[in-house]
Amino acid sequence: MLSRIRSAAVLGVEAYLMDVEVDLASGMPSFATVGLPHGAVKEGRERVTAALLNGGFTFPLKRITVNLAPADIRKDGSSLDLPIALGILTASGQLPPDRLEGQVVLGEVGLEGDLRPVRGALSMAIAARAAGCAGMIVPAANLSEAAVVSGIDVRGATTLHEVCAWVSGDGSIEPGRVDLERLMSERAQDVVDFSDVRGQAAAKRALEVAAAGAHNILLVGPPGAGKTMLARRLPTILPSMTLDEALESTKIHSVAGALGPGDALRAVRPFRSPHHTISDAGLIGGGSCPRPGEVSLAHGGVLFLDELPEFRKNVLEVLRQPMEDGIVTLSRATISLTYPARFMLAAAMNPCPCGYHGDPANRCRCDDATVERYLSRVSGPLLDRIDIHLHVPAVAYRDLAGARVEEGSASIRERVETARRIQRERFRERPGVHANAHMSPRDLRAVCRISADVEELLRGAIQRLGLSARAYHRILKISRTIADLAGVDELETNHVSEAIQYRTLDRRRVVAD
């Protein structure tokens, strides 16, 4: 007897449909899985066998062959347990095959027949809808995630018995429903706000500019100046996510197994803050079957690196390609996967090992050579890719003790969203460019026309600071964002002057503000 169950698997953040073919033949009882099974797929035969026996089903004493087609793509993960179990029951005549026509089945099976969540359910639901499938059967824990996809009936079950009862017509499983409009309209209540930050007007302005143009930013200052406090409030002023952005972010977190129980959609921009002991594989992604790393989990949001020079140099250097291209390509001997990685980098560091170089209130204990060695841990090419370098001084007592009410995140976010709307309209014909930070040199020539006064100002700054060509382009991009916040079309000298002030740390310059 032969049965065929439709299922799906993920490859990177995308999914593809596959057929689970089960053949029962006469001969010595055996259970073989073919079609490049790996890891958890191979172990699935033990889980399926135990689940069928413990569930009171008749396990066929036949020569069982399970083929996973297409057979030339390696399969990993536990999502094929349920289709294999149903394939065996269908092939042995214990279940009718008709009810499963047009259904995509996925789920991990426990030894007692309980269904457990799997990774990538959202990606697989999108692939099933694109293929014209009528519905899906998933573990109940994945129901909210998969039901985000409209146009396909997604049913969630808790046990193998519940699925079998639905297939045989003895039970009912209602399709899940998710209110997308409600999910997208509910911005999570921010537990932090810019109104918490006392003083630091210059730093708040720089973060507003960074958020308005999706620029990377580096905060440099003494301990206790509020660098981390400022960076953690950056997501609260970023524009609300669109549905496409939310779906892409949710797919990445689903594939990585980072979605919480019952999470349907990640409609809030991510904020990732890995420890400085992280490996390059943890940051960029890796493994024998590469999984997304922190740069991909931060896609559409903020990647915050605190104590930047404490990260290993090889870890920092792997950031250069995703910061430039917005993607990460991970190649192994048998597979090459590409993950999205369009994030805003926010980093913080001290100006020297003791932290007080250039601080008028505290004496620095580091000599010039020590300071230079410390700063050189962050390479020039990486600094070039960070648009804004800002010195954050210690907060004065009058600001800490003052009664002034600070501006909150909501009002800053309104100005940021206005500037982003201008940029989306400007780049509507440029796929892949959504903000000023993503502009290519060709885009710069088109939207950053400069007057003679501005050109003279730029020439002097480039010669005096020894900036690279990439730094010159960064200044133009920041100037364009400042002009967008001001609501003007032409770049003016005050816009460029402010942008130049945000390049205080470069390969031949030591912070000493």
C-alpha positions as CSV (number, residue, x, y, z in Angstrom):
1,M,0.0,0.0,0.0
2,L,1.2,3.5,-0.8
3,S,0.0,6.9,0.6
4,R,1.1,10.4,0.0
5,I,0.8,13.3,2.5
6,R,1.6,16.9,1.6
7,S,3.9,18.7,4.0
8,A,6.4,21.5,3.9
9,A,9.9,22.4,5.1
10,V,11.9,25.6,5.5
11,L,15.0,26.6,3.6
12,G,16.4,29.7,5.2
13,V,13.4,31.9,6.0
14,E,11.4,30.7,3.0
15,A,9.5,27.4,2.8
16,Y,8.8,24.8,0.0
17,L,6.2,22.1,-0.2
18,M,7.1,18.5,-0.2
19,D,5.5,15.0,-0.4
20,V,5.8,12.4,2.3
21,E,5.4,9.1,0.5
22,V,4.9,6.0,2.7
23,D,5.1,2.5,1.2
24,L,4.2,-0.7,3.1
25,A,5.7,-3.8,1.5
26,S,5.9,-7.5,2.5
27,G,9.1,-8.6,4.0
28,M,11.2,-8.4,7.2
29,P,9.7,-5.6,9.4
30,S,11.8,-2.4,9.0
31,F,11.4,1.3,9.0
32,A,13.6,3.3,6.6
33,T,13.5,7.0,5.8
34,V,15.1,8.2,2.6
35,G,15.3,11.6,0.8
36,L,18.3,13.2,2.6
37,P,16.8,13.1,6.2
38,H,19.1,14.6,8.8
39,G,19.2,14.8,12.6
40,A,15.7,15.1,14.0
41,V,14.1,13.7,10.8
42,K,16.0,10.4,11.2
43,E,15.0,10.2,14.9
44,G,11.4,10.8,14.0
45,R,10.8,7.2,13.2
46,E,11.4,6.3,16.9
47,R,8.9,9.0,18.0
48,V,6.3,8.0,15.4
49,T,6.6,4.3,16.3
50,A,6.2,5.0,20.0
51,A,3.3,7.4,19.5
52,L,1.3,4.9,17.3
53,L,1.8,2.1,19.8
54,N,1.1,4.2,22.9
55,G,-1.9,5.7,21.1
56,G,-3.6,2.3,20.6
57,F,-3.1,2.2,16.8
58,T,-2.0,-0.9,15.0
59,F,1.6,-0.6,13.9
60,P,2.0,-2.5,10.6
61,L,4.6,-5.2,10.8
62,K,5.7,-4.5,7.2
63,R,8.7,-3.1,5.4
64,I,8.0,0.6,5.8
65,T,9.8,3.0,3.4
66,V,9.3,6.8,3.9
67,N,10.4,8.9,1.0
68,L,10.7,12.7,1.4
69,A,10.4,14.3,-2.0
70,P,12.1,16.2,-3.5
71,A,14.9,13.9,-2.5
72,D,17.8,16.1,-3.4
73,I,17.3,18.7,-0.6
74,R,18.4,17.9,2.9
75,K,15.6,17.9,5.5
76,D,16.0,18.8,9.1
77,G,13.8,19.4,12.1
78,S,10.9,17.6,13.7
79,S,7.9,19.0,11.6
80,L,7.7,15.8,9.5
81,D,6.6,13.5,12.4
82,L,2.9,14.1,12.0
83,P,2.7,13.6,8.2
84,I,4.8,10.4,8.6
85,A,2.5,9.1,11.2
86,L,-0.6,9.9,9.2
87,G,1.0,8.4,6.1
88,I,1.5,5.1,7.9
89,L,-2.0,5.0,9.2
90,T,-3.4,5.9,5.7
91,A,-1.2,3.3,3.9
92,S,-2.3,0.6,6.4
93,G,-6.0,1.4,5.9
94,Q,-6.6,2.7,9.4
95,L,-7.5,6.2,8.0
96,P,-9.3,7.2,4.8
97,P,-7.0,9.2,2.4
98,D,-9.6,11.5,0.9
99,R,-9.9,14.0,3.8
100,L,-6.2,14.9,3.6
101,E,-6.3,15.9,-0.1
102,G,-5.2,19.5,-0.4
103,Q,-4.0,19.7,3.2
104,V,-0.5,20.5,4.3
105,V,0.4,18.7,7.5
106,L,3.2,19.5,9.9
107,G,4.0,18.9,13.6
108,E,6.3,17.1,16.0
109,V,4.8,14.1,17.7
110,G,5.5,13.2,21.4
111,L,5.8,9.6,22.6
112,E,2.2,9.7,23.9
113,G,0.9,11.2,20.7
114,D,0.8,14.9,21.8
115,L,1.7,17.5,19.2
116,R,4.4,20.0,19.9
117,P,5.3,23.2,18.1
118,V,7.7,23.4,15.2
119,R,9.8,26.2,13.6
120,G,8.9,28.1,10.5
121,A,5.1,27.6,10.6
122,L,4.4,31.0,9.2
123,S,6.8,30.5,6.2
124,M,5.2,27.1,5.5
125,A,1.7,28.6,5.6
126,I,2.7,31.3,3.1
127,A,4.1,28.6,0.8
128,A,0.9,26.5,1.2
129,R,-1.3,29.4,0.2
130,A,1.0,30.3,-2.8
131,A,0.6,26.7,-4.0
132,G,-3.2,26.8,-3.8
133,C,-3.6,24.4,-1.0
134,A,-7.0,24.3,0.8
135,G,-5.8,24.1,4.3
136,M,-3.2,23.2,6.9
137,I,-3.0,21.0,10.0
138,V,-0.5,22.3,12.6
139,P,0.1,21.9,16.4
140,A,-2.2,24.1,18.4
141,A,0.8,26.1,19.6
142,N,1.5,27.1,16.0
143,L,-2.1,28.0,15.2
144,S,-1.9,31.8,15.8
145,E,1.3,32.1,13.9
146,A,0.1,30.2,10.8
147,A,-3.4,31.7,10.9
148,V,-1.9,35.1,10.2
149,V,-1.9,34.0,6.5
150,S,-5.3,34.7,5.0
151,G,-6.9,32.6,2.2
152,I,-6.2,29.2,3.7
153,D,-7.9,27.3,6.5
154,V,-5.4,26.5,9.3
155,R,-6.5,24.0,11.9
156,G,-4.6,23.5,15.2
157,A,-4.6,20.2,17.1
158,T,-3.2,19.1,20.4
159,T,-2.9,15.3,19.9
160,L,-2.5,12.8,17.1
161,H,-5.9,11.3,18.2
162,E,-7.6,14.6,17.5
163,V,-6.2,14.8,14.0
164,C,-7.1,11.2,13.3
165,A,-10.7,11.8,14.5
166,W,-11.0,14.8,12.1
167,V,-9.6,12.8,9.2
168,S,-12.0,9.9,9.8
169,G,-14.9,12.3,10.2
170,D,-15.6,11.5,13.9
171,G,-14.3,14.8,15.2
172,S,-14.2,18.5,14.3
173,I,-11.3,21.0,14.3
174,E,-12.4,24.5,13.5
175,P,-10.0,26.7,11.5
176,G,-8.2,29.4,13.5
177,R,-8.8,33.1,12.9
178,V,-6.5,36.1,13.6
179,D,-7.5,39.7,13.5
180,L,-4.6,41.2,11.6
181,E,-5.8,44.8,11.8
182,R,-6.0,44.5,15.6
183,L,-2.5,43.0,15.8
184,M,-1.0,45.7,13.6
185,S,-2.8,48.6,15.4
186,E,-1.7,47.4,18.9
187,R,1.7,48.9,19.4
188,A,3.1,47.3,22.5
189,Q,3.1,49.6,25.5
190,D,6.7,50.8,25.8
191,V,8.1,50.2,29.2
192,V,10.8,52.8,28.6
193,D,10.4,56.3,27.2
194,F,12.7,59.3,26.3
195,S,11.0,61.3,29.0
196,D,13.0,59.2,31.5
197,V,16.3,60.7,30.2
198,R,17.3,63.9,31.9
199,G,19.3,66.4,29.9
200,Q,21.4,65.0,27.0
201,A,19.6,67.2,24.4
202,A,22.4,66.7,21.8
203,A,22.2,62.9,22.2
204,K,18.4,62.9,21.9
205,R,18.7,65.0,18.7
206,A,21.3,62.6,17.2
207,L,19.1,59.6,18.0
208,E,16.1,61.3,16.4
209,V,18.2,61.9,13.2
210,A,19.4,58.3,13.3
211,A,15.8,57.0,13.6
212,A,14.5,59.3,10.9
213,G,17.0,58.1,8.3
214,A,17.7,54.5,9.6
215,H,21.3,55.6,10.3
216,N,23.8,53.5,12.4
217,I,25.0,55.4,15.5
218,L,27.9,55.1,18.0
219,L,27.7,56.7,21.4
220,V,31.0,57.5,23.1
221,G,31.2,58.8,26.6
222,P,32.3,58.1,30.2
223,P,30.6,55.5,32.5
224,G,27.2,56.6,33.8
225,A,26.6,59.2,31.0
226,G,23.5,57.3,29.9
227,K,24.6,55.7,26.7
228,T,22.9,52.4,27.3
229,M,19.8,54.2,28.6
230,L,19.6,56.3,25.4
231,A,20.1,53.3,23.1
232,R,17.4,51.2,24.8
233,R,14.9,53.9,24.1
234,L,15.8,54.1,20.4
235,P,13.1,51.5,19.3
236,T,10.4,53.7,21.0
237,I,10.9,56.4,18.4
238,L,11.1,54.2,15.3
239,P,8.2,54.2,12.9
240,S,5.5,51.6,13.4
241,M,6.0,48.4,11.3
242,T,4.1,47.8,8.1
243,L,2.4,44.4,7.6
244,D,5.1,43.2,5.2
245,E,7.8,44.1,7.7
246,A,6.0,42.4,10.5
247,L,5.6,39.2,8.5
248,E,9.2,39.2,7.5
249,S,10.4,39.7,11.1
250,T,8.0,37.0,12.3
251,K,9.2,34.5,9.7
252,I,12.8,35.0,10.9
253,H,11.9,34.6,14.6
254,S,9.8,31.6,13.8
255,V,12.6,29.8,11.9
256,A,15.0,30.6,14.7
257,G,12.6,29.3,17.3
258,A,12.4,32.7,19.0
259,L,8.6,33.2,18.9
260,G,6.9,33.1,22.3
261,P,4.1,30.6,23.0
262,G,0.9,31.7,21.2
263,D,2.7,34.7,19.4
264,A,0.9,35.4,16.2
265,L,2.8,38.4,14.7
266,R,5.8,40.5,15.8
267,A,4.4,43.9,15.1
268,V,7.0,45.7,17.3
269,R,10.4,46.4,15.9
270,P,13.0,44.1,17.5
271,F,15.8,45.2,19.9
272,R,18.6,42.7,20.2
273,S,21.5,43.3,22.7
274,P,24.0,40.4,22.6
275,H,26.7,40.1,25.2
276,H,30.2,41.0,24.1
277,T,31.3,37.3,24.6
278,I,29.2,36.3,21.6
279,S,30.9,34.3,18.8
280,D,30.9,35.3,15.1
281,A,28.5,32.4,14.4
282,G,26.1,33.6,17.1
283,L,26.1,37.1,15.7
284,I,26.0,36.4,12.0
285,G,24.3,33.0,12.1
286,G,25.8,29.5,11.5
287,G,25.7,25.8,12.3
288,S,25.8,22.8,10.1
289,C,22.4,23.8,8.8
290,P,22.8,27.5,9.2
291,R,20.3,29.3,11.5
292,P,19.8,33.0,11.7
293,G,22.0,35.0,14.1
294,E,21.5,38.2,16.0
295,V,21.9,40.4,12.9
296,S,18.9,38.6,11.3
297,L,16.8,38.6,14.4
298,A,17.4,42.4,14.6
299,H,16.1,42.8,11.0
300,G,13.8,45.8,10.8
301,G,14.9,46.9,14.3
302,V,17.9,47.7,16.4
303,L,21.1,45.7,17.0
304,F,22.7,47.2,20.2
305,L,26.3,46.4,20.9
306,D,27.3,47.7,24.4
307,E,31.0,48.1,25.2
308,L,31.9,47.8,21.5
309,P,35.7,47.4,21.9
310,E,35.2,44.4,24.2
311,F,33.8,42.4,21.3
312,R,36.4,40.2,19.6
313,K,37.7,41.8,16.5
314,N,36.8,38.9,14.2
315,V,33.2,39.2,15.5
316,L,33.0,42.9,14.7
317,E,34.5,42.5,11.2
318,V,31.7,40.1,10.2
319,L,29.3,42.9,10.6
320,R,30.7,44.8,7.6
321,Q,29.0,42.9,4.9
322,P,25.4,42.8,6.3
323,M,25.7,46.5,7.3
324,E,26.4,47.3,3.7
325,D,24.1,44.9,1.9
326,G,21.3,44.2,4.3
327,I,21.6,40.5,3.9
328,V,23.7,37.6,5.3
329,T,24.7,34.7,3.1
330,L,25.9,31.6,4.9
331,S,27.6,28.9,2.8
332,R,28.3,25.3,3.8
333,A,29.5,22.3,1.8
334,T,26.0,21.2,1.0
335,I,23.9,24.3,1.3
336,S,24.0,28.1,0.9
337,L,21.3,30.2,2.7
338,T,20.6,33.9,2.6
339,Y,18.9,35.7,5.6
340,P,17.6,39.3,5.7
341,A,19.7,41.6,7.9
342,R,18.6,45.2,7.4
343,F,19.1,46.5,10.9
344,M,20.1,49.8,12.6
345,L,23.3,49.4,14.5
346,A,23.5,51.2,17.8
347,A,26.7,50.9,19.7
348,A,28.2,52.3,22.9
349,M,31.8,52.6,24.2
350,N,34.0,54.4,26.6
351,P,36.6,56.8,25.1
352,C,39.4,54.8,26.9
353,P,39.9,51.8,29.2
354,C,39.2,53.8,32.4
355,G,36.4,55.6,30.7
356,Y,37.4,59.2,31.5
357,H,39.5,60.4,28.6
358,G,38.5,64.0,27.9
359,D,36.1,64.2,30.9
360,P,36.6,67.5,32.7
361,A,35.3,66.2,36.0
362,N,37.4,63.0,36.3
363,R,41.1,62.4,35.8
364,C,42.0,59.9,33.1
365,R,44.6,57.3,34.1
366,C,45.4,56.2,30.5
367,D,48.3,57.4,28.5
368,D,48.0,58.3,24.8
369,A,49.3,54.9,23.6
370,T,46.8,53.0,25.8
371,V,43.9,55.2,24.5
372,E,45.0,54.7,20.9
373,R,45.2,50.9,21.3
374,Y,41.8,50.8,22.9
375,L,40.2,52.8,20.1
376,S,42.0,50.7,17.4
377,R,40.0,47.7,18.5
378,V,37.2,49.1,16.3
379,S,38.6,49.1,12.8
380,G,38.4,52.1,10.4
381,P,36.2,50.2,7.8
382,L,33.7,49.4,10.5
383,L,33.7,53.0,11.8
384,D,33.1,54.2,8.2
385,R,29.9,52.2,8.1
386,I,28.6,53.8,11.3
387,D,27.0,57.1,10.1
388,I,26.8,59.0,13.4
389,H,29.6,59.1,16.0
390,L,28.4,61.1,19.0
391,H,30.2,62.1,22.2
392,V,27.9,61.8,25.2
393,P,29.1,63.8,28.2
394,A,28.2,63.1,31.8
395,V,24.9,64.6,32.9
396,A,25.2,67.8,34.9
397,Y,23.6,67.9,38.3
398,R,21.3,70.7,37.4
399,D,19.8,68.5,34.7
400,L,19.4,65.5,37.0
401,A,17.8,67.6,39.8
402,G,15.8,69.9,37.6
403,A,12.0,69.9,37.4
404,R,11.8,70.3,33.6
405,V,9.5,67.8,31.9
406,E,11.4,66.1,29.1
407,E,9.9,65.4,25.7
408,G,8.5,61.9,25.4
409,S,9.0,59.2,22.7
410,A,5.5,59.7,21.2
411,S,6.2,63.3,20.0
412,I,9.6,62.4,18.7
413,R,8.2,59.4,16.8
414,E,5.7,61.7,15.1
415,R,8.5,63.8,13.6
416,V,10.4,60.6,12.7
417,E,7.4,59.1,10.9
418,T,6.9,62.4,8.9
419,A,10.5,62.3,7.7
420,R,10.1,58.6,6.8
421,R,7.0,59.3,4.7
422,I,9.0,61.8,2.7
423,Q,11.7,59.2,2.1
424,R,9.2,56.5,1.1
425,E,7.7,58.8,-1.4
426,R,11.1,59.9,-2.7
427,F,12.2,56.3,-3.2
428,R,8.9,54.7,-4.3
429,E,10.6,53.8,-7.7
430,R,13.7,52.3,-6.0
431,P,13.1,48.8,-4.7
432,G,15.1,48.0,-1.6
433,V,15.6,51.7,-0.7
434,H,13.3,52.7,2.1
435,A,15.3,55.3,4.0
436,N,18.2,57.7,3.4
437,A,20.7,55.4,5.0
438,H,20.1,52.9,2.2
439,M,20.9,55.3,-0.7
440,S,23.5,54.3,-3.3
441,P,26.0,56.9,-4.7
442,R,23.6,57.2,-7.7
443,D,20.8,58.1,-5.4
444,L,23.0,60.6,-3.6
445,R,23.7,62.5,-6.8
446,A,20.0,62.6,-7.6
447,V,18.6,63.8,-4.2
448,C,21.6,65.6,-2.6
449,R,22.4,68.4,-4.9
450,I,24.6,70.9,-3.1
451,S,25.3,74.6,-3.6
452,A,28.7,76.3,-3.8
453,D,28.6,77.2,-0.1
454,V,27.9,73.7,0.9
455,E,30.5,72.3,-1.4
456,E,33.2,74.6,0.2
457,L,32.1,73.5,3.7
458,L,32.4,69.8,2.7
459,R,35.8,70.3,1.1
460,G,37.2,71.9,4.2
461,A,35.8,69.2,6.5
462,I,37.1,66.3,4.4
463,Q,40.6,67.8,4.3
464,R,40.7,68.7,8.0
465,L,39.3,65.5,9.4
466,G,40.9,63.1,6.8
467,L,37.6,61.4,6.1
468,S,37.2,58.6,3.6
469,A,35.0,58.6,0.5
470,R,32.5,56.5,2.4
471,A,32.4,59.0,5.3
472,Y,31.7,61.8,2.7
473,H,28.7,59.8,1.5
474,R,27.6,59.3,5.1
475,I,27.7,63.0,5.7
476,L,25.5,63.7,2.7
477,K,23.0,61.0,3.8
478,I,22.8,62.5,7.3
479,S,22.4,66.0,5.8
480,R,19.5,64.7,3.7
481,T,17.8,63.3,6.8
482,I,18.2,66.5,8.7
483,A,16.7,68.4,5.8
484,D,13.8,66.0,5.8
485,L,13.2,66.5,9.5
486,A,13.1,70.3,8.8
487,G,10.8,69.7,5.8
488,V,13.0,71.4,3.2
489,D,14.1,70.1,-0.2
490,E,17.5,71.7,-0.6
491,L,20.5,70.9,1.6
492,E,21.7,74.0,3.5
493,T,24.9,74.8,5.3
494,N,23.3,74.3,8.7
495,H,22.2,70.8,7.7
496,V,25.7,69.8,6.5
497,S,27.4,71.5,9.5
498,E,25.3,69.4,11.9
499,A,26.0,66.2,9.9
500,I,29.8,66.9,10.1
501,Q,29.6,67.2,13.9
502,Y,28.3,63.6,13.9
503,R,31.7,62.3,12.6
504,T,33.8,62.9,15.7
505,L,35.4,59.4,15.7
506,D,37.3,58.2,12.6
507,R,40.3,56.2,11.8
508,R,42.8,59.0,12.3
509,R,40.9,60.8,15.1
510,V,40.7,60.3,18.9
511,V,37.6,61.5,20.7
512,A,38.5,64.5,22.8
513,D,35.4,66.7,22.9
